[in-house]
Amino acid sequence: MSHHELTAFVSATAERHRIPGVVVGVWVDGQEYHAGHGVTNVEHPLPVDGHTLFQLGSVTKTYTATALLRLVADGRVDLDAPVRRYVPELVLADERAAAEVTVLNLLNHTAGLGWGVIVDTGEGDDALAGYVARMHELEQAAPLGTRASYSQAGYNLAGRVLEKVTGLTYERAVESLVLTPVGLAESFFSPNDVMTRRFAVGHNLDENGRLTVARPWKGTRGNNPGGGLVSSVADQLRWARFHLGDGGGEAGAGVLPAELLRRMQKPTVALRASTLGDALGVGWFLRDIDGVRAVGHGGSANGQFAELLLVPERNFAVIALANAGPNGIPFNQEVVRWALATYLDVHDRDPEPLPYDESRAREVVGSYEIDAMTLTIADDGPGLRLEVRIRPEIRAASDRELPPDHAPFTFGFLPGAGDEYVITGGAFDGQRGYFTRDARGEVVGVDLAGRLFTRSLAG
């Protein structure tokens, strides 16, 4: 496979999805390849290449988890210890959860916490402390330790553990524990560091279907542990090689013992009917693709999307970055699947849904919610439609421009009696999830993208 074929595929796919700028990196057979296409910004265009900085969104969580594992290796943090050992001031809506939640519960999303607190605690060094002080406002989406439910707040709290143990800000802690030892010279949290380099801005579609620059460019500092890192494809391939390796750093000194690195890639909790994976390790989603084990994480910011996937047994990695929504999601998915098929002969295919069933449709129609979003399911007969929106009161109260809501998605049930479904249209095409029932057999929740939406009383 030539570099020309990678570049041609990336360019054609980006143009088909109308994305201003994309960049892809592949590590295969001990060689590194980059393919960039388009521009950083439709208003002030500069070419995109392997050193252009993009927002990683939730791929940042792999850095937060790795930094904490370094403290575990040094005997300064115990994954099974209660978080209050390190953050004694922690208050949650559920006192039992606050007293018993462990560091591992945060890193594998089994704390039962809701998605996140919608609050801007400023850009000072106390931003993360301020965020954690507001976590008592967050709902307990599930009982502690009973299931995985993806939580931004959980990782922000994990970042506060880093601060308390090291005595540094979260950003300085990650820099000293991870970025510098691994040799990541193109990875930053602060806009002041980014603005002196070439960086991409996000784009979203306006009401007329035109791509416009997404503002604000970056989220709040209090959300940095869950999604604040900005980096290049070159650095992300270096990060991938570190996690494919034995724990050594750029200079050859040990950054993380190999056994802890491998522990991050071993299942800690199973995931059901999730496109994100079959299980969660420590900071990584794990899944079987066509008979091989893959380790990865995706991320999203305002108009920017990232997808990082490793195949350890084949010493392979692919990273895709795109600067437009909503089509950055399917672009990244197409690129990752193409790379797996082209370089490894590994094929990732979506399951086929069952024909429309009116009786099953009636059971799930209604309204569901999490702290930040609402999810509505309607029966178009014959066909089911799912729509996710940011809560209107959050839009009204925000002094920041928020990402637009996605158009409704069609979806269908999958074979079996497990209430599993697959989305069959739109930017989330191929995403899987499932419905949750109570003891009486009534549908009381729906999982989408790892998040549990609970059925509202009106639904």
NORNOR-V207786 format. One record per residue. N is the residue number from 0. RES is the residue in three letters. BURIAL is I if it has 9 or more other C-alpha atoms within 8 Angstrom, else O. Layout:
n res burial
N RES BURIAL
N RES BURIAL
//
This chain:
n res burial
0 MET O
1 SER O
2 HIS O
3 HIS O
4 GLU O
5 LEU I
6 THR I
7 ALA O
8 PHE O
9 VAL I
10 SER I
11 ALA O
12 THR I
13 ALA I
14 GLU I
15 ARG O
16 HIS I
17 ARG O
18 ILE I
19 PRO I
20 GLY I
21 VAL I
22 VAL I
23 VAL I
24 GLY I
25 VAL I
26 TRP I
27 VAL I
28 ASP O
29 GLY O
30 GLN O
31 GLU I
32 TYR O
33 HIS I
34 ALA I
35 GLY I
36 HIS I
37 GLY I
38 VAL I
39 THR I
40 ASN I
41 VAL I
42 GLU O
43 HIS O
44 PRO O
45 LEU O
46 PRO O
47 VAL I
48 ASP I
49 GLY I
50 HIS I
51 THR I
52 LEU I
53 PHE I
54 GLN I
55 LEU I
56 GLY I
57 SER I
58 VAL I
59 THR I
60 LYS I
61 THR I
62 TYR I
63 THR I
64 ALA I
65 THR I
66 ALA I
67 LEU I
68 LEU I
69 ARG I
70 LEU I
71 VAL I
72 ALA I
73 ASP O
74 GLY O
75 ARG O
76 VAL I
77 ASP O
78 LEU O
79 ASP O
80 ALA I
81 PRO I
82 VAL I
83 ARG I
84 ARG O
85 TYR I
86 VAL I
87 PRO O
88 GLU O
89 LEU I
90 VAL I
91 LEU I
92 ALA I
93 ASP O
94 GLU O
95 ARG O
96 ALA I
97 ALA I
98 ALA I
99 GLU O
100 VAL I
101 THR I
102 VAL I
103 LEU I
104 ASN I
105 LEU I
106 LEU I
107 ASN I
108 HIS I
109 THR I
110 ALA I
111 GLY I
112 LEU I
113 GLY I
114 TRP I
115 GLY I
116 VAL I
117 ILE O
118 VAL O
119 ASP O
120 THR I
121 GLY O
122 GLU I
123 GLY O
124 ASP O
125 ASP O
126 ALA I
127 LEU I
128 ALA I
129 GLY I
130 TYR I
131 VAL I
132 ALA I
133 ARG I
134 MET I
135 HIS I
136 GLU O
137 LEU I
138 GLU I
139 GLN I
140 ALA I
141 ALA I
142 PRO I
143 LEU I
144 GLY I
145 THR O
146 ARG I
147 ALA I
148 SER I
149 TYR I
150 SER I
151 GLN I
152 ALA I
153 GLY I
154 TYR I
155 ASN I
156 LEU I
157 ALA I
158 GLY I
159 ARG I
160 VAL I
161 LEU I
162 GLU I
163 LYS I
164 VAL I
165 THR O
166 GLY O
167 LEU I
168 THR O
169 TYR I
170 GLU I
171 ARG O
172 ALA I
173 VAL I
174 GLU I
175 SER I
176 LEU I
177 VAL I
178 LEU I
179 THR I
180 PRO I
181 VAL I
182 GLY I
183 LEU I
184 ALA O
185 GLU I
186 SER I
187 PHE I
188 PHE I
189 SER O
190 PRO O
191 ASN O
192 ASP I
193 VAL I
194 MET O
195 THR O
196 ARG O
197 ARG I
198 PHE I
199 ALA I
200 VAL I
201 GLY I
202 HIS I
203 ASN I
204 LEU I
205 ASP O
206 GLU O
207 ASN O
208 GLY O
209 ARG O
210 LEU I
211 THR I
212 VAL I
213 ALA I
214 ARG I
215 PRO I
216 TRP O
217 LYS I
218 GLY I
219 THR I
220 ARG I
221 GLY I
222 ASN I
223 ASN I
224 PRO I
225 GLY I
226 GLY I
227 GLY I
228 LEU I
229 VAL I
230 SER I
231 SER I
232 VAL I
233 ALA I
234 ASP I
235 GLN I
236 LEU I
237 ARG I
238 TRP I
239 ALA I
240 ARG I
241 PHE I
242 HIS I
243 LEU I
244 GLY O
245 ASP I
246 GLY I
247 GLY I
248 GLY I
249 GLU O
250 ALA O
251 GLY O
252 ALA O
253 GLY O
254 VAL I
255 LEU I
256 PRO I
257 ALA I
258 GLU O
259 LEU I
260 LEU I
261 ARG O
262 ARG I
263 MET I
264 GLN I
265 LYS I
266 PRO I
267 THR I
268 VAL I
269 ALA I
270 LEU I
271 ARG O
272 ALA I
273 SER I
274 THR I
275 LEU I
276 GLY I
277 ASP I
278 ALA I
279 LEU I
280 GLY I
281 VAL I
282 GLY I
283 TRP I
284 PHE I
285 LEU I
286 ARG I
287 ASP I
288 ILE I
289 ASP O
290 GLY O
291 VAL I
292 ARG I
293 ALA I
294 VAL I
295 GLY I
296 HIS I
297 GLY I
298 GLY I
299 SER I
300 ALA I
301 ASN I
302 GLY I
303 GLN I
304 PHE I
305 ALA I
306 GLU I
307 LEU I
308 LEU I
309 LEU I
310 VAL I
311 PRO I
312 GLU O
313 ARG O
314 ASN I
315 PHE I
316 ALA I
317 VAL I
318 ILE I
319 ALA I
320 LEU I
321 ALA I
322 ASN I
323 ALA I
324 GLY I
325 PRO I
326 ASN I
327 GLY I
328 ILE I
329 PRO I
330 PHE I
331 ASN I
332 GLN I
333 GLU O
334 VAL I
335 VAL I
336 ARG I
337 TRP O
338 ALA I
339 LEU I
340 ALA I
341 THR I
342 TYR O
343 LEU O
344 ASP O
345 VAL I
346 HIS I
347 ASP I
348 ARG O
349 ASP O
350 PRO O
351 GLU O
352 PRO I
353 LEU O
354 PRO O
355 TYR I
356 ASP O
357 GLU O
358 SER O
359 ARG O
360 ALA I
361 ARG O
362 GLU O
363 VAL I
364 VAL I
365 GLY I
366 SER I
367 TYR I
368 GLU I
369 ILE I
370 ASP I
371 ALA I
372 MET I
373 THR I
374 LEU I
375 THR I
376 ILE I
377 ALA I
378 ASP I
379 ASP O
380 GLY O
381 PRO O
382 GLY I
383 LEU I
384 ARG I
385 LEU I
386 GLU I
387 VAL I
388 ARG I
389 ILE I
390 ARG I
391 PRO O
392 GLU O
393 ILE I
394 ARG I
395 ALA O
396 ALA O
397 SER O
398 ASP O
399 ARG O
400 GLU O
401 LEU I
402 PRO O
403 PRO O
404 ASP O
405 HIS I
406 ALA O
407 PRO I
408 PHE I
409 THR I
410 PHE I
411 GLY I
412 PHE I
413 LEU I
414 PRO O
415 GLY O
416 ALA O
417 GLY O
418 ASP I
419 GLU I
420 TYR I
421 VAL I
422 ILE I
423 THR I
424 GLY I
425 GLY I
426 ALA I
427 PHE I
428 ASP I
429 GLY I
430 GLN I
431 ARG I
432 GLY I
433 TYR I
434 PHE I
435 THR I
436 ARG I
437 ASP O
438 ALA O
439 ARG O
440 GLY O
441 GLU O
442 VAL I
443 VAL I
444 GLY I
445 VAL I
446 ASP I
447 LEU I
448 ALA I
449 GLY I
450 ARG I
451 LEU I
452 PHE I
453 THR I
454 ARG I
455 SER O
456 LEU O
457 ALA O
458 GLY O
//
